[in-house]
């Protein structure tokens, strides 16, 4: 009897499945990005694109109570299909959840200071949640206090800061390269299988939706034919 997974796999080309598997083999479970009350959805979308490019699996959006996020797929290049976006409206609860999952909060700032380290001299913890602050105000003071380390990107021009999505891209490339070089922090086999199944299901649902059919309809027909 065909399994649910085999039915999904039969509907997606082997080339496409191989592409999914190759991407998942390089996905990192040890690094995640936190966007601290970022206002411009285009900035969030640009961050998502960098997350996908450098192998992150999840992004956490800390939003104000009245804030709703709708990204730009023109900017993200549909990265929200491949990176899980988790929305939070309670800072303490989000930070507790990340800590419970073993993540150390590491923030980004512009100004130098006693707690601030050049990102190139920082050895990342086993699991790291990189926190990027708001466009105008940067990290909130409460989030700075929650971070166990603060990083900055030194500049040598007249400007002392970069666009937040550029900052995210530089830091994500740097730290993802660290874990990729040492073969650490990647999804385990069970996690890769679970994500592969989820991606296959979404792929099939999207194709069926275009012709006005649901996956449940197909599975029901398959059951009747057995």
N, C-alpha and C positions, 0 to 999 in steps of 0.2 A: 504494500500500500504506500503510495507516495506521501512523504511528509510535507508539512507546511513549508519548511525551508526548501525542499526540493522543488516544490511547485513555483516558489518565487525565483529560484535559481534558473529554472527552465525558461522563464520569461525574459531573462536578461542575458545578453550575449556573454560569451566566455571572456572576450576582450574587456568588456566593461567590468565584469567581476574581478578580473585580474588587476585592473586599474584600482578598484576599490581596495583590494587586498594589499597592493603595493603601498598605497597611501596610509592605510591603517597600520602597516608594519613600522612606519616611521612616526606615528602619532605618539605624543608625550602625555603621560598621566601625571607627571611631576611638576608641570608648569601651567598656571592658569593666569588669566588677566582679569583685574577688577577695574571697572570704570567708575570713579567716584563722582557721581552727579554731573556727568558730562551733558551739556545742554544740546549741542548741535548734533543731530542724527547723522550728518555726513561724517563727522569725526568718529562716531561710533562705528559706522560702516567701514571706514578706512582702517580702523583698528581690527575689525573682524577679518578683513582681507589679509592683514599681516599675520593674524593668528592662524588662519588656514595655511598661509605660505610657510610658516615656520613650525607647523606640526602641533598646534594646541588643539585640544578637544573641546574646551569649555571656556566661555567668557561670562563673567558676572557683572551685571549692570545694577549699581546702586542708584535708585531713582528717588526723587521727591514724590510725596504722596499724590500730587496732582500731575505728575509727569508721565507721559505715555511715549513709548519709543516705537517709531516706524522708520526703519532704515531705508537707505537708498541702494537698491540692487545694482544700479549703474556704477556706484562707487565701490560697493563690496564685491562686485562680480559674482554674486550669488553665493558668497562664502557662508551666509547664514544657513545654507543647506548642509554644510559639512562641519560647522562649528556650533555646538549647542549654546544657546543664549539663555541664561538664567536671570530673571529679574527679581530684584529685592527692593523692599521699601522700608526695611528696618536694618540699620547699620549694625547694631549689636547682634541681632539674630544672624545676619549674614556672616559676620566675623566669627561667631561661635561655631557655625556650621563648617566654615573653612578650617578652623582650628581642630575641630573634631575629626576632620578628614586628613589631618596631619600637615596642613599647609602653614607655612610661616609667612606672615604679611611683610612685604618689602615695598616701601613707598618711593615715589620719585619726586624730587624737589628741584628748584632752580638755584636757590641761594646755598652757599657753603655754610657749614656750621659744625658744632661739636659732634653731632650724631651722623653727619653726612659723609658718605664715602664715594670716591670716584668709582663708577660702575666697573671699570676695568680692573680694579683691585679687589673686587668683592667676590668671595667664594660663596656660591649659592647654597642654601640649605637643601636637604634631601627633597623636600617638596616646597615650592615657592609660589605664592600668590603675589604677582606684581601689580601694584596699585597705581593707576594713573589718575591725576586730579583734574578738576574743572578747568575749562579754557581760560577763565579770567582769574579765579581765586586759587587755583592749584588744589592740593590736598586740603581737606578740612582739618582743623586743629584736632578734632576728635579722632580722625583717621590717622593723623601723624602719631598720636599717642599710642594707637593700637599697633602700629608698625614696629617690628623689632629691628628694622634697619631702614635707613633712608639713602637713596642713591641720587647722584647728579651726573649729567653729561657735560664735561667741561667744554667751553667754546673758546675760540681764539680771535673772534671778530668783535664787532661793536655790539651785536646782539648777545644777550645772555641766556636766551631760551629758544626752544624750538616748538613748532606746532606739536600738539600732544600726540597726534597720530604718527608723526615722524619720530618722536621720542619713543613711543611704543614699538615702532618698527626696529629702531636701532637696538633697543634693549632685548626685545624678543629674539632677534637674530643672534645677538651675542650669547644669551643664556641657552637658547635652544641648541646652538652649535656646541656649547660645553657638554650638554647631555648626549647629543648625537655622537660626538667624538669618542666619548667613553662608553657608548652603548648602554646608557643608564636611563631609567625613568620612562621607558616605553610601555604602552599597553600590553598586558599579558595576553596569552592566547584566548582565554575565555572572554576578556573584554573586546578583543578584536573580533571574535565570532559574533558577539552580541551586537556590536556596531555594524558589522557586515550585514547581518539579518535586518537591522533597522533600515539601513540604506537601500537594501534590495526591496524591502516592503514599500518604502516611499517611492522608489523608482517605478515599481509596478502600479502603485495607486495613481501616480501622476499620468502614466500612459493610459490607464483605463479611464481616468477622468475625462481625458480628451475625447473619448468616444461615448461618454455618458454611461459608463458601467462602473460599478464599485467592486472592490476586491471581494467583499462578502458575497456578492452575486456569483462571482466566478467560483468561489470555494463551495457555495451551496450547490451549484451545478455539478461540480466535481464529486461531491458527496453522493449526489443522486445517481451518478454514472457508475459508481463502484458497486 
